[in-house]
Amino acid sequence: MDAWVVARPGPVATRPLERTRLPDPEPGPGELLVRVEACAVCRTDLHLAEGDLPPRRPRTVPGHEVVGWVEALGPGTQGPPPGSRVGVAWLRSTCGACRYCLRGAENLCPTSTYTGWDADGGYARRLTAPAAYVYPLPEDEPAEELAPLLCAGIIGYRALLRADLPPGGRLGIYGFGASAHLTAQVAIAEGATVHVMTRSAAARELARRLGAASVGGSADPPPEPLDAAILFAPVGDLVPVALEALDRGGTLAVAGIHLTDIPVLNYQRHLFQERTLRSVTANTRADGREFLRLAAEHRPRVTTTPYPFEEADRALSDLAADRVEGAAVLLMS
């Protein structure tokens, strides 16, 4: 089958992705064989390609926002039958027995594995996935609009939970790409006032169209103190900026898997008055199910920039250069 692999991790300008031919995968016990219909392009894929996220295996196929169709079940597998439409997301497996899994925090499982990092992902014609970790998807919705929900949407929802936004509260969003534009819509639908700070003029215009109360540059102060904030941009320099924008008792959640170094914080300016700084680590399957339920109820406007599968390297390059509006999505021809 055709696939893209991370051949030589490095700056995207050095073309770390390589198009190649791989054997069709075969599902093992508990796994499904999925024919890929679409795969959204995540910033985590960029971090993996550029080496910010150390590869866990050589020549891995990236991609973890996969919409596809079940073609076969592995030996002894109980799961969606062939012909079912499913979503394959970032979280691939957990042990189910450690203290974190047992308390409902499977996203912190020390032996968790991830699609497109520990196992080949969706920048390919087919992939395998554990049946217990896929999500059922509607058959009548465009794959291009469903794919970004499977990471950008789910992780954004996890970040929103971690930000502890009170009902009707004031939320600041720093960076406005695939995940942020979905999270903003969920927050607005639930009654929040959303202020967006981002460097991209096109992203600021998108934020206005989606109902943001204000938009500004990435380091601009919002027009009012924030009850909560989410940092989507992988820029550590924005952590003190966002913390300083919080009202008393506010929380900043950092949503990315990778962040540049955070500058020295000043306790009085950035943390005193019970401001809280939190990270976000992957998601649980419960997060995924709840977000997909909310998405079906509120039907967020999913803004995408489509690319043919053959141009995955260009999609990644455009993402790195902020040339993507909303989410980039690879479409299988």
C-alpha positions in Angstrom: 0.0 0.0 0.0 1.0 3.7 -0.3 2.1 5.3 2.9 4.1 8.2 4.2 6.8 7.6 6.9 9.0 9.8 9.0 12.3 8.9 7.4 14.7 11.5 8.8 13.3 13.6 11.6 14.3 17.3 11.1 13.0 20.7 10.1 10.1 20.4 7.7 12.1 22.2 5.0 14.4 19.1 4.9 11.4 17.0 3.9 11.4 14.5 6.8 8.4 12.7 5.3 9.0 10.1 2.6 6.4 8.5 0.4 6.9 4.7 0.2 5.2 1.4 -0.3 4.5 -0.9 2.7 2.9 -4.3 3.0 -0.8 -4.2 3.8 -1.1 -4.6 7.6 -2.9 -7.5 9.2 -5.0 -7.2 12.3 -3.9 -9.1 15.3 -6.1 -10.4 18.2 -8.4 -7.6 19.4 -7.6 -5.5 16.4 -9.5 -4.1 13.4 -8.2 -3.6 9.9 -9.4 -0.1 8.8 -9.4 1.3 5.3 -8.5 5.0 5.6 -11.0 7.5 4.1 -9.4 10.7 5.6 -6.8 11.7 8.1 -6.5 15.1 9.6 -3.0 16.6 10.0 -2.1 17.4 13.7 0.6 19.6 15.0 1.8 16.5 16.9 2.6 15.0 13.5 4.7 18.0 12.8 6.5 17.7 16.2 7.2 14.0 15.4 8.5 14.8 11.9 10.7 17.6 13.1 12.1 15.6 16.1 10.6 17.7 18.8 8.7 14.5 19.8 11.4 11.8 19.8 10.4 8.9 17.5 9.6 5.7 19.3 10.3 3.5 16.3 12.0 4.1 12.9 10.0 5.0 9.8 6.7 5.4 11.6 3.6 6.3 9.6 2.2 9.4 11.4 -1.5 10.4 11.7 -4.0 9.8 14.4 -7.2 11.6 13.3 -8.5 8.8 11.0 -11.9 8.3 9.5 -12.2 4.9 7.9 -14.2 1.7 7.3 -13.6 -1.6 9.0 -12.4 -4.2 6.4 -11.6 -7.2 8.7 -11.4 -8.3 12.4 -8.4 -10.0 13.9 -8.5 -13.4 15.5 -11.0 -13.5 18.4 -11.9 -9.8 18.1 -15.2 -8.5 19.3 -15.9 -5.1 17.7 -17.6 -3.3 14.9 -18.2 -5.6 12.0 -16.8 -5.1 8.5 -18.5 -2.2 6.7 -18.7 -0.1 9.9 -17.4 3.4 9.9 -15.0 4.2 12.8 -12.7 6.9 14.0 -9.1 6.0 15.1 -7.6 8.6 17.5 -4.4 9.3 19.4 -4.8 7.0 22.4 -4.2 3.4 21.1 -4.0 1.3 24.3 -3.6 1.4 28.0 -2.9 -1.4 30.5 -6.2 -1.2 32.3 -4.7 -2.3 35.6 -2.4 0.5 36.9 -3.5 3.0 39.6 -4.2 5.6 36.9 -6.4 3.4 34.8 -8.3 2.1 37.8 -9.1 5.7 39.0 -10.3 6.7 35.5 -7.2 8.5 34.4 -6.1 6.2 31.7 -4.5 9.1 29.8 -1.7 9.0 32.5 -1.1 5.2 32.1 2.7 4.7 32.1 2.4 2.0 29.4 -0.1 3.8 27.2 0.6 3.7 23.4 -0.4 6.1 20.7 -1.5 5.9 17.1 1.1 7.3 14.7 3.9 7.2 17.3 4.1 3.7 18.8 2.2 2.1 15.9 1.7 3.1 12.3 -1.1 5.7 11.8 -3.3 7.2 9.1 -0.9 8.7 6.6 -1.5 5.4 4.7 -4.2 3.5 2.8 -4.8 1.1 5.7 -4.0 0.7 9.4 -4.8 -1.6 12.3 -6.3 -0.4 15.6 -7.5 -2.0 18.8 -11.2 -2.5 18.6 -11.7 -1.2 22.2 -10.1 2.2 21.3 -12.0 3.2 18.1 -15.1 5.4 18.0 -18.3 4.7 16.0 -18.9 7.4 13.5 -22.0 8.4 11.5 -22.0 7.1 7.9 -23.6 10.2 6.4 -21.2 12.9 7.5 -18.3 14.1 5.4 -15.1 12.4 6.3 -13.3 15.8 5.9 -15.3 17.3 8.7 -15.2 14.3 11.0 -11.5 13.7 11.0 -10.4 16.8 13.0 -12.9 15.9 15.7 -10.8 12.9 16.6 -7.8 14.8 18.1 -8.2 18.5 17.6 -11.7 18.2 19.0 -11.1 15.7 21.7 -7.9 17.2 23.0 -9.5 20.7 22.9 -12.4 19.4 25.0 -10.0 17.8 27.5 -8.2 21.2 27.7 -11.5 23.0 28.3 -12.2 20.6 31.2 -8.8 21.2 32.6 -9.2 25.0 32.4 -12.1 24.8 34.9 -14.1 27.5 33.1 -17.1 28.5 35.3 -20.6 28.6 33.7 -20.9 31.8 31.7 -17.2 32.5 32.3 -14.6 34.5 30.3 -12.2 32.2 28.4 -9.0 33.2 26.7 -7.7 31.2 23.8 -4.0 31.6 22.7 -3.4 30.3 19.2 -6.3 29.5 16.9 -5.7 26.5 14.8 -7.5 23.2 14.3 -8.1 22.4 18.0 -8.8 26.0 19.2 -11.4 26.7 16.5 -13.5 23.7 17.7 -13.0 24.3 21.4 -14.1 27.9 21.0 -17.4 26.8 19.5 -18.1 24.3 22.3 -17.4 27.0 24.9 -19.6 29.6 23.2 -22.4 27.1 22.8 -22.2 26.5 26.6 -22.5 30.2 27.3 -18.9 31.4 27.6 -17.4 34.7 26.4 -14.4 33.8 24.3 -11.4 36.1 23.7 -8.9 34.9 21.1 -5.2 35.9 20.9 -3.3 34.7 17.9 -0.6 35.9 15.5 -2.3 34.9 12.3 -4.5 37.5 10.6 -6.5 34.7 8.9 -7.1 32.9 12.2 -8.2 36.2 13.8 -10.8 36.6 11.0 -12.0 33.0 11.5 -12.3 33.6 15.2 -14.6 36.6 14.5 -16.7 34.6 12.2 -17.2 31.9 14.8 -18.4 34.3 17.5 -15.4 35.4 19.5 -16.1 38.4 21.6 -12.7 39.9 20.8 -9.6 39.0 18.9 -6.0 40.3 19.1 -2.4 39.5 18.6 -0.8 36.5 20.4 0.6 38.6 23.3 -2.1 41.3 23.4 -4.0 41.7 26.7 -7.7 40.7 26.5 -10.3 43.4 27.1 -11.3 42.0 30.5 -9.8 39.6 33.1 -10.1 35.9 32.2 -11.7 33.2 34.4 -9.8 30.6 32.4 -7.4 30.3 29.5 -6.1 27.6 27.1 -2.7 27.8 25.4 -2.8 26.0 22.1 0.3 27.6 20.6 3.4 25.6 21.5 5.1 28.8 22.7 6.4 28.8 26.2 6.8 32.6 26.1 3.0 33.0 26.1 2.6 31.2 29.5 3.4 34.3 31.6 1.3 36.4 29.2 -1.7 34.2 29.7 -1.2 33.8 33.4 -1.1 37.6 33.8 -4.4 37.9 31.9 -6.2 35.7 34.4 -8.5 37.0 37.1 -8.1 35.9 40.7 -8.6 32.1 40.9 -8.2 31.6 37.2 -6.7 28.6 35.5 -4.4 28.3 32.5 -4.4 24.9 30.7 -1.5 24.2 28.3 -2.9 21.9 25.6 0.1 20.8 23.6 2.2 17.7 23.8 5.3 19.9 23.2 6.1 23.4 24.4 9.2 25.6 24.1 10.8 26.6 27.4 8.7 28.7 29.8 10.4 31.9 31.0 11.0 32.6 34.6 7.7 33.4 36.3 7.1 36.2 38.9 5.1 34.8 41.8 3.2 38.0 42.5 2.3 38.8 38.8 1.7 35.3 37.5 0.6 32.9 40.2 -0.5 34.7 43.4 -4.2 35.1 44.1 -4.7 31.4 43.5 -4.0 31.3 39.8 -3.4 27.8 38.5 -1.1 26.5 35.7 -2.0 23.0 34.4 -0.8 20.7 31.6 -3.0 18.5 29.4 -1.9 14.9 28.7 -3.6 13.0 26.0 -7.3 12.1 26.8 -9.4 9.3 28.1 -11.9 7.4 25.9 -14.6 8.9 28.1 -13.4 12.3 27.0 -13.7 11.2 23.4 -17.2 9.8 23.7 -18.4 12.9 25.5 -16.9 15.3 23.0 -18.3 13.4 20.1 -21.7 13.4 21.8 -21.5 17.2 22.2 -20.3 17.7 18.6 -23.4 15.7 17.4 -25.6 18.0 19.6 -24.0 21.4 18.8 -22.7 20.5 15.3 -19.6 22.9 15.4 -18.5 24.4 12.1 -15.4 22.4 11.1 -13.2 24.6 9.0 -10.8 22.5 6.9 -8.1 22.9 4.3 -8.1 19.7 2.2 -5.1 18.0 0.6 -4.8 15.0 -1.6 -3.1 12.1 0.1 -0.2 12.4 -2.3 0.6 15.9 -0.9 1.0 15.0 2.8 4.4 16.6 2.9 2.9 19.9 1.6 0.2 19.8 4.2 2.7 19.4 7.0 4.8 22.3 5.5 1.8 24.5 5.3 0.9 23.8 8.9 4.4 24.7 10.0 4.1 28.0 8.1 0.6 28.9 9.4 -0.8 28.6 5.9 -3.7 26.3 7.1 -7.1 27.7 8.0 -8.7 25.5 10.5 -7.6 21.9 10.1 -5.6 20.3 7.3 -7.1 17.0 6.2 -5.6 14.4 3.9 -8.2 12.8 1.6 -7.8 9.4 0.0 -8.6 9.4 -3.7 
